[in-house]
Amino acid sequence: YNFIIYVVEKDMAEAGPSGKNKPVYGATAMSLRCPQHPDAHLIEDYHAGDMICPDCGLVVGDRVIDVGSEWRTFSNEKSATDRSRVGAAENPLLDGRELSSFIAPVPIRPGSEAGKSLSKWQKSTVSASDKSLMNAFREISTMADRLNLTRSIVDRANALFKEVHDEKALKGRANDAVASACLYMACRLEEVPRSFKEICAVSKHSKKEIGRCFKLICRATNKPVTGVSTTDFMSRYCANLNLPVSVQKAASCIAQKAVEMDLAPGRVYLSVAAAAIYMASQASEMKKTQKEVGDVVGVADSTIRQSYRLLYPSRDKLFPPDFKFSTSVEELPKH
């Protein structure tokens, strides 16, 4: 305590007789330092609430208040009662930013209805707009977790949904379908595209409905969305098939040349990509069947077979020149 008084007196002396040049209390809080080592960066002991000098071990300040969030979590407990005393972080996308904590409908004491009344009162104060936004954000987060997407993509999708929701551009459309389309568009904007089939696998709506919402979102937001090519999915699909980098490069080259030479007109990019992966794997040591490739890409075996037959006549022109063949081009399967 003598040290704290010393700092206050020093700051008051620097402030002058009137004390108007420098605020005393702000300077006191910033001047907490060791008298023997004033340039040392103090270490905060969160468990004991002390500020300690790392050079001499002197406890410079005690009873420091931890302003961080509560460290304990109750999510893994079997009890249905939510014992957490803190809510989520502030969400700038919600109109009522302070409404991230919710009162659980649990009586404060046996026979009391106070807890239920508080819960009903708080629910009535949340606007319908915030409720729809929170449900959509929850749906986007659930779909992103199932697709192993990063937090940046989730934030981008939430911002897109907020923009569309405020402009009322998709009024009358289901919020879940709009949320799925926003997630699909966010993947495209972040240059980690996912196919419509992958989005539909974790969504509650059909590919047709999500596609309609996606077109409406593109018109409403006017954001430049690049087209999807066959090579955008190669690295992920080949990694899921445990194929080496050389096969991945060969498959990308085959798919790119097939599009440039217009060998598979009218074919979906996924079917061309699957056929390219199948052809590259058959020419290497890591051979994969059409069923294995189809399970990863999400394409039927017959679709891969039809696309492969279109690429087969020009097989000698599709491989990169530095590719090391385990099976020669002449020995590749015809179908």
C-alpha positions as CSV (number, residue, x, y, z in Angstrom):
1,Y,0.0,0.0,0.0
2,N,2.9,2.4,0.6
3,F,4.0,1.8,-3.0
4,I,0.5,2.8,-4.3
5,I,0.6,6.0,-2.3
6,Y,4.1,6.8,-3.7
7,V,2.8,6.5,-7.2
8,V,-0.2,8.8,-6.5
9,E,2.1,11.4,-5.0
10,K,4.4,11.2,-7.9
11,D,1.6,11.5,-10.4
12,M,0.1,14.5,-8.5
13,A,3.6,16.2,-8.6
14,E,3.8,15.7,-12.4
15,A,0.2,17.0,-12.8
16,G,1.1,20.3,-11.2
17,P,-0.5,22.3,-8.3
18,S,-3.9,22.4,-10.0
19,G,-3.9,18.8,-11.0
20,K,-5.5,19.6,-14.4
21,N,-2.7,18.6,-16.7
22,K,-3.0,14.9,-16.0
23,P,-5.8,12.8,-14.6
24,V,-4.6,11.4,-11.3
25,Y,-6.6,8.2,-11.1
26,G,-6.0,7.2,-14.8
27,A,-2.2,7.7,-14.3
28,T,-2.3,5.7,-11.0
29,A,-3.9,2.7,-12.8
30,M,-1.3,2.8,-15.6
31,S,1.7,3.5,-13.2
32,L,1.5,0.2,-11.4
33,R,5.1,-1.0,-11.5
34,C,7.8,-2.5,-9.4
35,P,9.9,0.1,-7.5
36,Q,13.1,-1.9,-8.1
37,H,12.4,-2.8,-11.7
38,P,10.2,-0.1,-13.2
39,D,10.7,-1.3,-16.8
40,A,9.7,-4.9,-16.1
41,H,6.4,-6.2,-17.5
42,L,4.3,-7.4,-14.6
43,I,2.8,-10.9,-14.7
44,E,-0.8,-11.4,-13.6
45,D,-1.6,-14.4,-11.5
46,Y,-5.3,-15.0,-12.4
47,H,-5.7,-17.7,-9.7
48,A,-4.5,-15.5,-6.8
49,G,-5.4,-12.1,-8.3
50,D,-1.9,-10.7,-7.9
51,M,0.4,-8.6,-10.1
52,I,3.9,-10.0,-9.7
53,C,7.3,-8.6,-10.9
54,P,9.1,-11.3,-13.0
55,D,12.5,-10.1,-11.9
56,C,12.3,-10.0,-8.1
57,G,9.0,-11.7,-7.4
58,L,7.5,-8.7,-5.6
59,V,3.7,-8.7,-5.4
60,V,3.1,-5.2,-6.7
61,G,-0.7,-5.4,-6.6
62,D,-3.3,-7.8,-5.1
63,R,-7.0,-8.4,-5.4
64,V,-6.9,-7.8,-9.2
65,I,-10.4,-8.3,-10.7
66,D,-10.5,-10.7,-13.6
67,V,-12.7,-9.1,-16.3
68,G,-12.7,-12.1,-18.5
69,S,-15.5,-14.6,-19.1
70,E,-16.3,-17.3,-16.6
71,W,-13.9,-20.2,-17.2
72,R,-16.1,-23.0,-16.1
73,T,-18.5,-24.6,-18.6
74,F,-21.6,-26.8,-17.7
75,S,-22.3,-28.0,-21.3
76,N,-21.0,-31.6,-20.5
77,E,-23.1,-32.1,-17.4
78,K,-26.1,-34.4,-17.5
79,S,-28.4,-32.1,-15.6
80,A,-31.0,-30.3,-17.6
81,T,-30.6,-27.2,-15.6
82,D,-28.4,-24.6,-17.2
83,R,-26.1,-23.3,-14.4
84,S,-24.0,-21.0,-16.6
85,R,-24.1,-17.4,-15.4
86,V,-22.7,-15.8,-18.5
87,G,-24.1,-15.5,-22.1
88,A,-22.5,-15.4,-25.5
89,A,-20.4,-12.6,-26.8
90,E,-22.0,-9.5,-28.2
91,N,-23.4,-10.0,-31.6
92,P,-23.3,-6.8,-33.7
93,L,-25.7,-8.4,-36.3
94,L,-28.6,-8.4,-33.8
95,D,-30.7,-5.3,-33.2
96,G,-30.9,-6.0,-29.5
97,R,-27.2,-6.6,-28.9
98,E,-27.5,-7.0,-25.1
99,L,-29.9,-10.0,-25.5
100,S,-27.3,-12.7,-25.7
101,S,-28.0,-14.1,-22.2
102,F,-31.3,-15.8,-21.5
103,I,-33.1,-16.5,-18.3
104,A,-33.8,-20.2,-17.9
105,P,-37.4,-21.1,-17.0
106,V,-36.4,-22.6,-13.7
107,P,-37.9,-21.6,-10.3
108,I,-35.6,-19.6,-8.0
109,R,-36.7,-21.7,-5.1
110,P,-39.2,-24.6,-4.7
111,G,-42.7,-23.4,-5.1
112,S,-41.7,-20.1,-6.7
113,E,-42.8,-18.9,-10.0
114,A,-40.4,-15.9,-10.2
115,G,-38.0,-17.6,-12.5
116,K,-40.7,-18.6,-15.0
117,S,-42.1,-15.1,-15.0
118,L,-38.7,-13.6,-15.7
119,S,-38.2,-16.1,-18.6
120,K,-41.6,-15.3,-20.1
121,W,-41.0,-11.5,-19.7
122,Q,-37.6,-11.7,-21.5
123,K,-39.0,-13.8,-24.3
124,S,-41.7,-11.2,-24.9
125,T,-39.1,-8.4,-25.1
126,V,-37.1,-10.2,-28.0
127,S,-38.3,-8.8,-31.3
128,A,-39.5,-11.1,-34.1
129,S,-36.7,-9.9,-36.3
130,D,-34.1,-10.9,-33.7
131,K,-35.7,-14.3,-33.3
132,S,-35.6,-15.1,-37.0
133,L,-32.0,-13.9,-37.2
134,M,-30.9,-16.0,-34.2
135,N,-32.6,-19.1,-35.6
136,A,-31.0,-18.6,-39.0
137,F,-27.5,-18.0,-37.4
138,R,-28.0,-21.2,-35.4
139,E,-28.9,-23.1,-38.6
140,I,-25.9,-21.8,-40.4
141,S,-23.6,-22.7,-37.5
142,T,-25.0,-26.3,-37.4
143,M,-24.6,-26.8,-41.2
144,A,-21.1,-25.4,-41.1
145,D,-20.1,-27.7,-38.3
146,R,-21.3,-30.7,-40.3
147,L,-19.3,-29.5,-43.3
148,N,-16.2,-28.7,-41.2
149,L,-16.2,-25.1,-42.3
150,T,-14.1,-22.3,-40.6
151,R,-15.5,-19.5,-38.5
152,S,-14.7,-16.9,-41.2
153,I,-17.2,-18.6,-43.6
154,V,-19.8,-18.7,-40.8
155,D,-19.4,-15.0,-40.2
156,R,-19.6,-14.3,-43.9
157,A,-22.8,-16.3,-44.2
158,N,-24.3,-14.6,-41.2
159,A,-23.5,-11.1,-42.6
160,L,-25.1,-12.1,-45.9
161,F,-28.3,-13.3,-44.2
162,K,-28.4,-10.1,-42.2
163,E,-28.1,-8.0,-45.3
164,V,-30.8,-9.9,-47.2
165,H,-33.1,-10.0,-44.1
166,D,-32.8,-6.2,-43.6
167,E,-33.5,-5.5,-47.3
168,K,-36.4,-8.0,-47.3
169,A,-35.3,-9.2,-50.7
170,L,-36.4,-12.8,-50.1
171,K,-39.6,-12.1,-48.3
172,G,-41.8,-15.2,-48.4
173,R,-38.9,-17.7,-48.7
174,A,-38.2,-20.1,-45.9
175,N,-35.4,-18.9,-43.6
176,D,-33.7,-22.2,-43.6
177,A,-33.5,-22.3,-47.4
178,V,-32.1,-18.7,-47.4
179,A,-29.6,-19.6,-44.7
180,S,-28.4,-22.6,-46.8
181,A,-28.0,-20.4,-49.9
182,C,-26.1,-17.8,-47.8
183,L,-23.7,-20.5,-46.6
184,Y,-23.2,-21.8,-50.2
185,M,-22.5,-18.2,-51.4
186,A,-20.1,-17.6,-48.4
187,C,-18.1,-20.6,-49.5
188,R,-17.9,-19.3,-53.0
189,L,-16.8,-15.8,-51.8
190,E,-14.2,-17.3,-49.5
191,E,-12.8,-19.4,-52.4
192,V,-13.5,-22.7,-50.7
193,P,-16.6,-23.7,-52.7
194,R,-18.9,-26.6,-51.8
195,S,-21.2,-28.2,-54.3
196,F,-25.0,-27.9,-54.1
197,K,-25.2,-31.6,-53.2
198,E,-22.9,-31.1,-50.2
199,I,-25.1,-28.2,-49.0
200,C,-28.3,-30.2,-49.6
201,A,-26.9,-33.1,-47.6
202,V,-26.9,-30.9,-44.4
203,S,-29.9,-28.8,-45.3
204,K,-33.6,-29.4,-44.9
205,H,-34.5,-28.1,-48.4
206,S,-34.0,-29.3,-51.9
207,K,-31.3,-28.3,-54.4
208,K,-33.9,-26.5,-56.5
209,E,-35.1,-24.3,-53.7
210,I,-31.6,-23.4,-52.5
211,G,-30.6,-22.6,-56.1
212,R,-33.5,-20.2,-56.4
213,C,-32.6,-18.5,-53.2
214,F,-29.0,-18.2,-54.3
215,K,-29.9,-16.5,-57.6
216,L,-32.1,-14.0,-55.7
217,I,-29.3,-13.3,-53.2
218,C,-26.9,-12.6,-56.0
219,R,-29.4,-10.1,-57.5
220,A,-30.0,-8.4,-54.2
221,T,-26.4,-8.1,-53.0
222,N,-24.7,-7.5,-56.3
223,K,-21.6,-9.3,-55.0
224,P,-19.1,-10.7,-57.6
225,V,-19.3,-14.4,-57.4
226,T,-16.8,-16.3,-59.6
227,G,-17.9,-19.4,-61.4
228,V,-17.1,-22.9,-60.2
229,S,-14.6,-24.9,-62.2
230,T,-13.7,-28.6,-62.1
231,T,-10.4,-27.9,-60.5
232,D,-11.8,-26.2,-57.4
233,F,-12.7,-29.5,-55.7
234,M,-9.7,-31.6,-56.8
235,S,-7.5,-31.1,-53.7
236,R,-10.3,-31.9,-51.3
237,Y,-11.6,-35.0,-53.2
238,C,-8.1,-36.4,-53.8
239,A,-7.2,-35.9,-50.1
240,N,-10.3,-37.8,-49.1
241,L,-9.3,-40.6,-51.4
242,N,-5.7,-40.6,-50.0
243,L,-4.2,-39.9,-53.4
244,P,-0.7,-38.3,-53.7
245,V,-0.1,-34.8,-55.0
246,S,1.1,-36.1,-58.4
247,V,-2.2,-37.8,-59.0
248,Q,-4.0,-34.6,-57.9
249,K,-2.1,-32.5,-60.3
250,A,-2.7,-35.0,-63.1
251,A,-6.5,-35.0,-62.4
252,S,-6.6,-31.2,-62.4
253,C,-4.7,-31.1,-65.7
254,I,-7.1,-33.7,-67.2
255,A,-10.2,-31.9,-66.1
256,Q,-8.9,-28.5,-67.3
257,K,-7.9,-29.8,-70.7
258,A,-11.2,-31.7,-71.1
259,V,-13.1,-28.4,-70.6
260,E,-10.8,-26.5,-72.9
261,M,-11.1,-29.2,-75.7
262,D,-14.9,-29.4,-75.0
263,L,-14.7,-33.2,-74.7
264,A,-17.7,-33.5,-72.4
265,P,-20.3,-30.9,-73.5
266,G,-23.3,-30.6,-71.3
267,R,-21.7,-32.6,-68.5
268,V,-21.8,-31.2,-64.9
269,Y,-18.4,-30.2,-63.6
270,L,-18.6,-32.8,-60.8
271,S,-19.0,-35.6,-63.2
272,V,-16.0,-34.4,-65.3
273,A,-13.9,-34.0,-62.1
274,A,-14.8,-37.5,-61.0
275,A,-13.9,-39.0,-64.4
276,A,-10.6,-37.1,-64.3
277,I,-9.8,-38.4,-60.8
278,Y,-10.7,-42.0,-62.0
279,M,-8.5,-41.7,-65.1
280,A,-5.5,-40.3,-63.1
281,S,-5.7,-42.9,-60.4
282,Q,-5.9,-45.8,-63.0
283,A,-2.7,-44.5,-64.5
284,S,-0.9,-44.4,-61.2
285,E,-0.1,-47.0,-58.5
286,M,-3.0,-45.8,-56.3
287,K,-5.8,-47.1,-58.3
288,K,-9.4,-46.3,-57.3
289,T,-12.6,-47.8,-58.5
290,Q,-15.5,-45.8,-59.9
291,K,-17.6,-46.6,-56.8
292,E,-14.8,-45.2,-54.5
293,V,-14.6,-42.0,-56.5
294,G,-18.3,-41.7,-56.7
295,D,-18.8,-42.1,-53.0
296,V,-16.4,-39.2,-52.3
297,V,-17.5,-36.9,-55.1
298,G,-21.2,-37.7,-54.7
299,V,-21.7,-38.9,-58.3
300,A,-23.2,-42.2,-59.5
301,D,-21.0,-44.9,-61.0
302,S,-22.9,-44.7,-64.3
303,T,-22.4,-40.9,-64.5
304,I,-18.6,-41.4,-64.1
305,R,-18.6,-44.2,-66.6
306,Q,-20.3,-42.0,-69.3
307,S,-18.0,-39.0,-68.7
308,Y,-15.0,-41.3,-68.7
309,R,-16.0,-42.7,-72.1
310,L,-16.0,-39.2,-73.5
311,L,-12.5,-38.5,-72.2
312,Y,-11.0,-41.8,-73.2
313,P,-10.4,-41.2,-77.0
314,S,-8.2,-38.2,-76.1
315,R,-6.5,-39.7,-73.1
316,D,-3.0,-39.3,-74.6
317,K,-3.5,-35.5,-74.8
318,L,-4.8,-35.0,-71.3
319,F,-2.0,-36.0,-69.0
320,P,0.7,-33.6,-68.0
321,P,4.1,-34.2,-69.7
322,D,5.9,-34.9,-66.4
323,F,3.5,-37.5,-65.1
324,K,5.0,-40.8,-64.2
325,F,2.8,-43.6,-65.5
326,S,2.4,-46.8,-63.6
327,T,0.0,-48.0,-66.2
328,S,0.6,-46.8,-69.8
329,V,-2.1,-44.8,-71.7
330,E,-2.7,-47.7,-74.0
331,E,-3.4,-50.0,-71.1
332,L,-6.0,-47.8,-69.4
333,P,-9.5,-49.4,-69.0
334,K,-11.9,-48.5,-71.8
335,H,-14.8,-47.9,-69.3
